[in-house]
Amino acid sequence: MESQKNFLIIGLLLVSFMLWQQWQVDYAPKPVETEQAEQTSSANLSNSQPVNGNSDVPAALLQQSVAEQANKSAFVTVTTDVYELTISLVGGDITNLKLLKYPTEKDGDIPFPLLKEQTAEIYQAQSGLLGIDTRAGRAVYQANQEAYQLTGDTLTVPFTYTNAKGMQVTKIFTFNANSYTINVEYVVNNQTDSVQAVQLYAQLKQSTAMQGGSMMMPTYRGGAYSANDDNYEKVDFDDFYERDINVSTKGGWVSMIEHYFVSAWVPTQEDKNQIYSKTVNGNAIIGFKGPQVDVAPGTISKVNTNLYVGPKDQEVQGQLAKHLDLTIDYGILWFLSQPLFTLLKFFYGLVSNWGVAIILITIAVKGAMYWLTKKQYTSMAKLRQLQPKMAELKTRFGEDRQKMSVAMMELYKKEKVNPMGGCLPMLIQMPIFLSLYWVFVESVELRHAEFALWIHDLSQQDPYYVLPILMGASMFLMQRLQPTPMTDPVQQKIFQFMPLMFTVFFLWFPSGLVLYWLVSNVISILQMLLINRSIEKQGLNKK
């Protein structure tokens, strides 16, 4: 088995998998919300069916109250060094949020809108207190100002509300400079003459019509959570329709994920929390409820949670909650991708250019794997040397496969050749290079990152298609240096057209990924020349 053939086949399978994923997004059957289903859902909500048996979070959030209708324009604007956001006085929900350090387009001046209130693309971070929020309507807060601006290290934005019973609630948002973590605290002052029970809830609501990825860059968009033994459980939009989550856990978190960005509610990790999900009117909802808190008359109680809204940051998210860093979705090879990303950041710290860092990490990994590559080529050279003897065995035993197999194993043993010697090194290397692939796909650092010359954004395709063409040429050169031993004419034709096929596929790939494949191919060619020269000195290429 020739190494470049295996490498190309692996790549083709990878591309095929991407195409299949995107077909699932575009054409796979979606759950249909019929009018009857919506009526049933509304009926269930109005009947106050609980999520976990003691309260009904979705009803409090999804049924618009008279107070909410009357206060649609009542918002508070908050601006920090990383955010521009609006908070509704109804419930104190974050209805819009823009990331000031991440423009929508390269070199643009429009910040990326992560949270939105548009009906077709709704995406909001909601929270409240059961016992204060009811089915009749949500708390309508008051604020001292219409706008707040972070000028120091910390900014607190308080909202106040007093219900008819005499429960006084202050909802406090705390923002820190250069931070994408928002602390949300509730201070409950019970001025009644009886014990009052409250329960914190927080959830993310997003329209399921919002999809992520493209034909050549399939990326995940949907929910995820962590609970008990489920370190990281994805819940795509189809899954929301198939089942409602209802999980008790110590700590945990809930999130909504898209390419490069994430929003996540992180409850107190020492508490026992209830994670739930729901779908209503085309919106997916995932959230948590904390433990019930009994507030005695004349006393004050506090509950709080953290909201992370921003770029996928492996280090920051890992410190905020256990397994939250897994929302940087490297897949099943995350344990390899995470240290590789750390190495990529190390190289960037040396050169201050993500394109050069990609080149350096590819060189480093290919260099570290050189001994395996050499073993692979040497093993294949020994197998080629045995081809005449194997042809003799085939002539001698004809169609008797059993005798042929026994004779081949005896030949391998006599010549001290391992028939799997060319495959095993490749199988060891493959997970590493696939891990690197997902590092480049998931790293927000590469979004709008400059490289050199005409490559001004490593997350976008090469505007002049130079890198894909060079990558295809490098594949063609690899074929010429090590021709395939295939004898079937059809297979030969397919193999010969592989560089052209891959060139076409890679035309629309992000230039950072194409740069990685190109550099990997160039290094493979250099290693191939070096190893072949060593093999020739040993006489292994002689037949």
C-alpha positions as CSV (number, residue, x, y, z in Angstrom):
1,M,0.0,0.0,0.0
2,E,1.6,3.3,-1.1
3,S,1.6,6.1,1.3
4,Q,0.4,8.8,-1.0
5,K,-2.5,6.7,-2.2
6,N,-3.5,6.2,1.4
7,F,-3.1,9.9,2.2
8,L,-5.3,10.9,-0.7
9,I,-7.9,8.3,0.1
10,I,-8.1,9.5,3.7
11,G,-8.5,13.0,2.4
12,L,-11.2,12.0,0.0
13,L,-13.1,10.2,2.8
14,L,-12.7,13.4,4.9
15,V,-14.2,15.5,2.1
16,S,-16.9,13.0,1.5
17,F,-17.8,13.1,5.2
18,M,-18.0,16.9,5.0
19,L,-20.3,16.7,2.0
20,W,-22.5,14.2,3.7
21,Q,-22.8,16.4,6.8
22,Q,-23.9,19.4,4.7
23,W,-26.4,17.2,2.9
24,Q,-27.9,16.3,6.2
25,V,-28.2,20.0,7.0
26,D,-29.7,21.0,3.7
27,Y,-31.8,18.0,2.6
28,A,-32.4,15.6,5.5
29,P,-36.0,15.5,6.8
30,K,-36.7,18.1,9.4
31,P,-39.4,17.7,12.1
32,V,-42.5,19.5,11.0
33,E,-44.3,21.7,13.4
34,T,-47.9,21.4,12.4
35,E,-50.7,23.7,13.6
36,Q,-52.0,20.9,15.8
37,A,-48.6,20.4,17.4
38,E,-48.3,24.1,18.2
39,Q,-51.8,24.1,19.7
40,T,-50.9,21.1,21.8
41,S,-47.7,22.8,22.9
42,S,-49.6,25.9,23.9
43,A,-52.2,23.9,25.7
44,N,-49.5,22.1,27.7
45,L,-47.9,25.4,28.7
46,S,-51.2,26.9,29.7
47,N,-51.9,23.9,31.9
48,S,-48.7,24.6,33.7
49,Q,-47.1,21.2,33.2
50,P,-43.8,21.3,35.1
51,V,-40.4,20.6,33.6
52,N,-39.2,18.8,36.7
53,G,-42.3,18.4,38.7
54,N,-42.2,21.6,40.8
55,S,-42.3,24.6,38.4
56,D,-42.8,25.6,34.8
57,V,-39.9,27.7,33.4
58,P,-41.0,27.7,29.7
59,A,-44.5,29.1,30.5
60,A,-43.0,32.0,32.4
61,L,-40.8,32.9,29.4
62,L,-42.7,32.0,26.4
63,Q,-46.1,33.4,27.2
64,Q,-45.9,37.1,26.5
65,S,-47.6,39.1,29.3
66,V,-49.6,42.3,29.0
67,A,-46.8,44.1,30.8
68,E,-44.3,42.8,28.3
69,Q,-46.4,44.1,25.4
70,A,-46.6,47.5,27.0
71,N,-42.8,47.7,27.5
72,K,-41.4,46.4,24.2
73,S,-39.3,49.6,23.9
74,A,-38.1,49.5,27.5
75,F,-34.4,48.6,27.3
76,V,-31.2,49.5,28.9
77,T,-28.0,49.8,26.8
78,V,-24.7,48.6,28.2
79,T,-21.3,49.2,26.5
80,T,-18.0,47.7,27.6
81,D,-14.7,47.3,25.9
82,V,-15.9,44.0,24.4
83,Y,-19.7,44.3,24.3
84,E,-22.5,46.4,23.1
85,L,-25.7,44.9,24.4
86,T,-29.3,45.7,25.4
87,I,-31.2,44.4,28.4
88,S,-35.0,44.3,28.4
89,L,-36.7,45.6,31.5
90,V,-39.2,42.8,31.1
91,G,-37.5,39.8,32.9
92,G,-34.0,41.4,32.6
93,D,-33.2,39.3,29.5
94,I,-30.2,40.1,27.2
95,T,-32.0,40.6,23.9
96,N,-29.1,41.9,21.7
97,L,-25.4,41.6,22.0
98,K,-22.6,42.6,19.7
99,L,-18.9,41.6,20.0
100,L,-17.0,44.8,19.5
101,K,-13.6,43.1,18.9
102,Y,-15.0,40.8,16.2
103,P,-16.2,42.6,13.1
104,T,-18.8,40.8,10.9
105,E,-16.5,41.2,7.9
106,K,-12.7,41.5,7.5
107,D,-11.6,45.1,8.2
108,G,-15.3,46.1,8.7
109,D,-16.6,48.4,11.4
110,I,-19.9,46.5,12.1
111,P,-19.5,44.3,15.2
112,F,-20.5,40.7,15.0
113,P,-24.1,40.3,16.4
114,L,-24.2,37.2,18.5
115,L,-27.5,37.6,20.4
116,K,-30.5,39.0,18.5
117,E,-34.1,39.8,18.9
118,Q,-35.3,39.5,15.3
119,T,-38.2,37.0,15.1
120,A,-36.6,34.9,12.3
121,E,-33.2,34.8,14.0
122,I,-34.0,35.1,17.6
123,Y,-31.1,34.3,20.0
124,Q,-31.4,35.5,23.6
125,A,-30.0,34.9,27.0
126,Q,-32.9,34.8,29.5
127,S,-33.0,34.3,33.3
128,G,-35.2,34.9,36.2
129,L,-36.6,33.7,39.6
130,L,-39.5,31.3,39.9
131,G,-41.7,32.7,42.7
132,I,-41.2,36.1,41.2
133,D,-41.8,35.3,37.5
134,T,-45.2,33.6,37.1
135,R,-47.4,32.3,34.4
136,A,-49.4,35.6,34.5
137,G,-46.3,37.5,33.5
138,R,-42.6,38.2,34.2
139,A,-41.1,40.7,36.5
140,V,-40.9,44.2,35.0
141,Y,-37.8,45.8,36.4
142,Q,-36.9,49.4,36.8
143,A,-33.4,50.9,36.1
144,N,-31.8,54.1,37.2
145,Q,-30.3,54.8,33.8
146,E,-31.1,54.1,30.2
147,A,-27.4,53.6,29.3
148,Y,-24.3,52.4,31.1
149,Q,-20.7,52.7,30.0
150,L,-17.7,50.7,31.4
151,T,-15.0,53.2,32.3
152,G,-12.9,51.3,34.8
153,D,-12.3,47.7,35.6
154,T,-15.8,46.8,36.7
155,L,-19.3,47.9,35.9
156,T,-22.5,46.9,37.8
157,V,-25.9,47.4,36.3
158,P,-28.8,47.0,38.8
159,F,-32.5,46.4,38.1
160,T,-35.1,46.5,40.8
161,Y,-38.6,45.0,41.2
162,T,-41.2,44.7,43.9
163,N,-44.1,42.4,43.5
164,A,-47.6,42.7,45.1
165,K,-46.7,40.5,48.0
166,G,-43.8,42.8,49.0
167,M,-40.9,40.7,47.6
168,Q,-38.1,43.1,46.7
169,V,-35.7,41.8,44.0
170,T,-32.5,43.4,42.7
171,K,-31.1,41.8,39.6
172,I,-27.4,42.9,39.2
173,F,-25.3,42.4,36.1
174,T,-21.6,42.7,36.7
175,F,-19.2,43.3,33.7
176,N,-15.4,43.2,33.9
177,A,-12.9,44.8,31.5
178,N,-11.6,42.6,28.7
179,S,-13.9,39.7,29.9
180,Y,-16.7,37.8,28.1
181,T,-18.1,36.5,31.4
182,I,-21.1,38.3,32.9
183,N,-22.1,37.6,36.5
184,V,-25.9,37.8,37.1
185,E,-26.9,38.0,40.8
186,Y,-30.3,38.2,42.4
187,V,-30.7,39.8,45.8
188,V,-34.1,38.9,47.3
189,N,-35.5,40.9,50.2
190,N,-38.5,39.2,51.8
191,Q,-40.7,42.0,53.3
192,T,-43.7,39.7,53.7
193,D,-44.8,38.0,56.9
194,S,-44.3,34.4,55.5
195,V,-41.5,32.3,54.0
196,Q,-41.2,32.8,50.3
197,A,-39.7,30.2,47.9
198,V,-37.6,31.3,44.9
199,Q,-35.7,29.3,42.3
200,L,-33.1,30.6,39.9
201,Y,-33.5,29.6,36.2
202,A,-31.5,30.6,33.2
203,Q,-31.8,29.6,29.6
204,L,-30.8,30.3,26.0
205,K,-33.4,30.6,23.3
206,Q,-32.5,30.4,19.6
207,S,-34.4,29.9,16.3
208,T,-33.9,26.5,14.8
209,A,-34.0,28.1,11.4
210,M,-30.5,29.4,12.0
211,Q,-28.0,26.9,10.6
212,G,-24.2,26.9,10.4
213,G,-21.6,25.8,8.0
214,S,-21.4,25.5,4.3
215,M,-20.8,22.8,1.7
216,M,-17.0,22.9,2.1
217,M,-16.9,23.9,5.8
218,P,-19.6,22.0,7.7
219,T,-19.7,23.4,11.3
220,Y,-22.0,22.6,14.2
221,R,-24.7,25.0,15.3
222,G,-27.0,23.9,18.1
223,G,-27.1,23.2,21.9
224,A,-24.7,21.4,24.2
225,Y,-24.6,20.7,27.9
226,S,-22.6,19.0,30.6
227,A,-24.1,16.9,33.4
228,N,-22.8,14.1,35.6
229,D,-21.0,11.6,33.4
230,D,-21.9,13.5,30.2
231,N,-18.8,15.7,30.0
232,Y,-20.0,17.2,26.7
233,E,-23.3,16.3,25.1
234,K,-24.4,18.0,21.9
235,V,-28.1,18.6,21.2
236,D,-28.6,19.6,17.6
237,F,-31.8,21.4,16.5
238,D,-33.3,18.1,15.3
239,D,-32.7,16.5,18.7
240,F,-34.6,19.3,20.4
241,Y,-37.7,18.2,18.6
242,E,-37.2,14.5,19.3
243,R,-36.9,14.7,23.1
244,D,-36.9,17.1,26.0
245,I,-33.9,17.0,28.3
246,N,-34.6,16.6,32.0
247,V,-31.4,15.8,33.9
248,S,-30.4,16.4,37.5
249,T,-26.7,17.1,38.1
250,K,-24.3,18.7,40.4
251,G,-22.9,21.8,38.7
252,G,-23.0,21.4,34.9
253,W,-23.7,24.0,32.3
254,V,-25.8,24.7,29.2
255,S,-24.8,26.4,26.0
256,M,-25.6,27.3,22.4
257,I,-22.7,26.8,19.9
258,E,-21.8,28.1,16.5
259,H,-18.6,28.4,14.5
260,Y,-16.1,30.4,16.5
261,F,-18.6,31.6,19.1
262,V,-20.5,30.2,22.1
263,S,-23.0,31.4,24.8
264,A,-23.2,29.4,28.0
265,W,-25.0,29.7,31.4
266,V,-22.8,28.3,34.2
267,P,-24.6,27.7,37.5
268,T,-23.0,27.4,40.9
269,Q,-21.0,24.2,40.6
270,E,-21.6,23.1,44.2
271,D,-25.4,23.1,43.7
272,K,-27.7,20.4,42.4
273,N,-29.2,21.8,39.2
274,Q,-31.9,20.7,36.8
275,I,-31.0,20.9,33.1
276,Y,-33.9,21.0,30.6
277,S,-34.7,21.7,27.0
278,K,-37.9,22.7,25.1
279,T,-39.0,23.7,21.6
280,V,-41.8,26.2,21.0
281,N,-42.8,27.9,17.8
282,G,-39.6,27.1,16.0
283,N,-37.3,28.1,18.9
284,A,-35.0,25.7,20.7
285,I,-34.5,26.4,24.4
286,I,-31.9,24.9,26.7
287,G,-31.5,25.9,30.3
288,F,-31.0,25.0,34.0
289,K,-32.8,25.6,37.2
290,G,-31.0,25.9,40.5
291,P,-32.2,24.5,43.9
292,Q,-35.2,26.1,45.6
293,V,-34.3,28.8,48.2
294,D,-36.6,29.5,51.1
295,V,-36.4,33.2,52.1
296,A,-37.6,33.8,55.7
297,P,-39.6,36.9,56.5
298,G,-37.4,40.0,57.0
299,T,-34.3,38.3,55.6
300,I,-32.2,38.7,52.4
301,S,-31.0,35.8,50.2
302,K,-28.7,35.9,47.2
303,V,-28.4,33.5,44.2
304,N,-26.2,34.0,41.2
305,T,-25.0,32.5,37.9
306,N,-22.4,33.3,35.2
307,L,-23.1,33.9,31.5
308,Y,-20.3,33.5,29.0
309,V,-21.0,35.1,25.7
310,G,-18.1,35.4,23.2
311,P,-15.4,33.7,21.2
312,K,-14.5,30.1,21.9
313,D,-11.6,30.5,24.3
314,Q,-10.2,27.1,25.5
315,E,-8.3,28.5,28.4
316,V,-10.9,30.9,29.8
317,Q,-13.8,28.5,29.4
318,G,-11.8,25.7,31.0
319,Q,-11.3,27.8,34.1
320,L,-15.0,28.9,34.2
321,A,-16.4,25.4,34.4
322,K,-15.3,21.8,34.0
323,H,-15.6,20.6,30.4
324,L,-16.8,23.9,29.1
325,D,-13.7,24.1,27.0
326,L,-15.1,21.1,25.0
327,T,-17.4,23.5,23.3
328,I,-14.3,24.2,21.1
329,D,-15.5,21.1,19.3
330,Y,-12.5,19.1,18.3
331,G,-14.6,15.9,18.1
332,I,-13.4,12.5,19.5
333,L,-9.8,13.5,19.1
334,W,-10.0,16.5,21.4
335,F,-7.3,15.1,23.7
336,L,-4.9,15.4,20.8
337,S,-6.2,18.7,19.4
338,Q,-6.0,20.6,22.7
339,P,-2.2,20.2,23.1
340,L,-1.7,20.8,19.4
341,F,-3.6,24.1,19.7
342,T,-1.4,25.0,22.7
343,L,1.6,24.3,20.4
344,L,0.1,26.4,17.7
345,K,-0.3,29.3,20.1
346,F,3.3,28.9,21.2
347,F,4.5,29.3,17.6
348,Y,2.3,32.3,17.1
349,G,3.8,33.8,20.2
350,L,7.2,33.5,18.5
351,V,6.3,34.8,15.1
352,S,3.1,36.9,15.6
353,N,1.6,35.5,12.4
354,W,-1.0,32.7,12.3
355,G,0.0,31.6,8.8
356,V,3.6,31.2,9.7
357,A,2.5,29.4,12.9
358,I,0.6,26.9,10.8
359,I,3.7,26.3,8.7
360,L,5.8,25.8,11.8
361,I,3.4,23.4,13.6
362,T,3.1,21.3,10.4
363,I,6.9,21.1,10.1
364,A,7.1,20.2,13.8
365,V,4.5,17.4,13.6
366,K,5.8,16.0,10.3
367,G,9.4,16.1,11.7
368,A,8.3,14.3,14.9
369,M,6.6,11.7,12.7
370,Y,9.6,11.3,10.4
371,W,10.8,8.0,11.9
372,L,7.4,6.5,11.3
373,T,7.4,7.8,7.7
374,K,10.8,6.3,7.1
375,K,9.7,3.0,8.5
376,Q,6.6,3.1,6.3
377,Y,8.6,3.7,3.1
378,T,11.2,1.2,4.0
379,S,8.6,-1.5,4.6
380,M,7.0,-0.7,1.2
381,A,10.4,-0.9,-0.5
382,K,10.9,-4.4,0.9
383,L,7.5,-5.4,-0.3
384,R,8.3,-4.1,-3.8
385,Q,11.5,-6.1,-3.7
386,L,9.4,-9.2,-3.1
387,Q,7.0,-8.6,-6.0
388,P,8.8,-11.0,-8.5
389,K,8.8,-13.8,-5.9
390,M,5.1,-13.1,-5.1
391,A,4.4,-13.3,-8.9
392,E,6.0,-16.7,-9.0
393,L,3.9,-17.9,-6.1
394,K,0.8,-16.7,-7.9
395,T,1.8,-18.6,-11.0
396,R,2.6,-21.7,-9.0
397,F,-0.6,-21.9,-6.9
398,G,-3.0,-20.3,-9.4
399,E,-6.5,-20.0,-7.8
400,D,-5.8,-22.0,-4.7
401,R,-6.0,-19.0,-2.3
402,Q,-5.4,-21.0,0.8
403,K,-2.0,-22.4,-0.4
404,M,-1.2,-19.0,-1.8
405,S,-1.8,-17.4,1.6
406,V,0.3,-19.9,3.4
407,A,3.2,-19.6,0.9
408,M,3.1,-15.7,1.2
409,M,3.3,-15.8,5.0
410,E,6.2,-18.2,4.8
411,L,7.9,-15.8,2.3
412,Y,7.3,-12.8,4.6
413,K,8.7,-14.8,7.5
414,K,11.8,-15.9,5.6
415,E,12.5,-12.4,4.2
416,K,11.7,-10.8,7.6
417,V,9.1,-8.5,6.1
418,N,6.0,-7.3,7.9
419,P,3.1,-6.8,5.3
420,M,1.5,-4.3,7.7
421,G,4.6,-2.4,8.2
422,G,3.6,0.2,5.6
423,C,0.1,0.7,7.0
424,L,0.7,0.8,10.8
425,P,2.8,4.0,10.8
426,M,0.3,5.7,8.6
427,L,-2.6,4.7,11.0
428,I,-0.6,6.2,13.9
429,Q,0.0,9.5,12.1
430,M,-3.6,9.9,10.7
431,P,-5.2,10.9,14.1
432,I,-2.6,13.6,14.6
433,F,-3.2,15.2,11.2
434,L,-7.0,15.0,11.6
435,S,-6.6,16.6,15.0
436,L,-4.6,19.4,13.4
437,Y,-7.4,19.8,10.8
438,W,-10.0,20.4,13.5
439,V,-7.7,22.8,15.3
440,F,-7.6,25.0,12.2
441,V,-11.4,24.7,11.7
442,E,-12.3,25.6,15.3
443,S,-9.7,28.2,16.2
444,V,-11.4,31.6,16.3
445,E,-7.8,33.1,16.3
446,L,-7.7,32.3,12.6
447,R,-10.9,34.2,11.9
448,H,-9.9,37.3,9.8
449,A,-6.2,36.5,10.5
450,E,-3.6,37.9,8.1
451,F,-0.9,35.7,6.6
452,A,1.1,37.3,3.7
453,L,0.8,38.7,0.2
454,W,-2.7,38.2,-1.1
455,I,-3.9,36.0,1.9
456,H,-5.6,38.5,4.2
457,D,-8.0,36.1,6.0
458,L,-7.0,32.6,6.8
459,S,-10.6,31.6,7.5
460,Q,-11.7,32.5,4.0
461,Q,-10.9,30.9,0.6
462,D,-7.9,32.0,-1.4
463,P,-9.3,34.8,-3.6
464,Y,-7.0,33.9,-6.5
465,Y,-6.9,30.1,-5.9
466,V,-3.1,30.0,-5.8
467,L,-2.8,27.8,-2.7
468,P,-5.3,25.2,-4.0
469,I,-3.5,25.0,-7.3
470,L,-0.2,24.6,-5.6
471,M,-1.6,22.0,-3.3
472,G,-2.9,20.0,-6.3
473,A,0.4,20.3,-8.1
474,S,2.2,19.0,-4.9
475,M,-0.1,15.9,-5.0
476,F,0.6,15.3,-8.6
477,L,4.4,15.5,-7.9
478,M,4.0,13.0,-5.1
479,Q,2.3,10.6,-7.5
480,R,5.2,11.0,-10.0
481,L,7.8,10.4,-7.4
482,Q,6.1,7.2,-6.1
483,P,3.9,5.7,-8.8
484,T,1.0,3.6,-7.8
485,P,1.4,-0.2,-8.3
486,M,-2.2,-0.5,-9.4
487,T,-2.8,-2.7,-12.5
488,D,-6.5,-2.1,-12.9
489,P,-7.0,0.6,-15.6
490,V,-10.1,2.1,-14.0
491,Q,-8.3,2.5,-10.6
492,Q,-5.3,4.0,-12.3
493,K,-7.4,6.6,-14.0
494,I,-9.2,7.5,-10.7
495,F,-5.9,7.7,-8.9
496,Q,-4.4,10.0,-11.6
497,F,-7.4,12.3,-11.4
498,M,-7.3,12.6,-7.6
499,P,-5.0,15.7,-7.6
500,L,-7.4,17.5,-9.9
501,M,-10.4,16.4,-7.8
502,F,-8.8,17.6,-4.6
503,T,-7.8,20.9,-6.3
504,V,-11.5,21.5,-7.1
505,F,-12.6,20.6,-3.6
506,F,-10.0,22.9,-2.0
507,L,-10.9,25.9,-4.1
508,W,-13.5,26.9,-1.5
509,F,-11.7,25.7,1.6
510,P,-10.4,28.3,4.1
511,S,-6.9,29.3,3.0
512,G,-5.5,28.3,6.4
513,L,-6.5,24.7,5.9
514,V,-5.2,24.7,2.3
515,L,-1.9,26.1,3.5
516,Y,-1.7,23.3,6.0
517,W,-2.3,20.6,3.4
518,L,0.2,22.3,1.0
519,V,3.0,22.5,3.5
520,S,2.3,18.9,4.6
521,N,2.6,17.7,1.0
522,V,5.8,19.7,0.4
523,I,7.4,18.2,3.5
524,S,6.2,14.7,2.5
525,I,7.9,15.2,-0.9
526,L,11.1,16.2,0.8
527,Q,11.0,13.3,3.2
528,M,10.1,11.0,0.3
529,L,13.2,12.1,-1.6
530,L,15.4,11.7,1.4
531,I,14.1,8.3,2.4
532,N,14.2,7.0,-1.2
533,R,17.8,8.0,-1.4
534,S,18.6,6.1,1.8
535,I,16.6,3.1,0.5
536,E,18.6,3.1,-2.8
537,K,21.8,3.0,-0.8
538,Q,20.5,-0.1,1.0
539,G,19.6,-1.7,-2.4
540,L,16.0,-2.1,-1.4
541,N,14.7,-0.5,-4.6
542,K,16.4,-3.1,-6.7
543,K,14.2,-5.8,-8.1
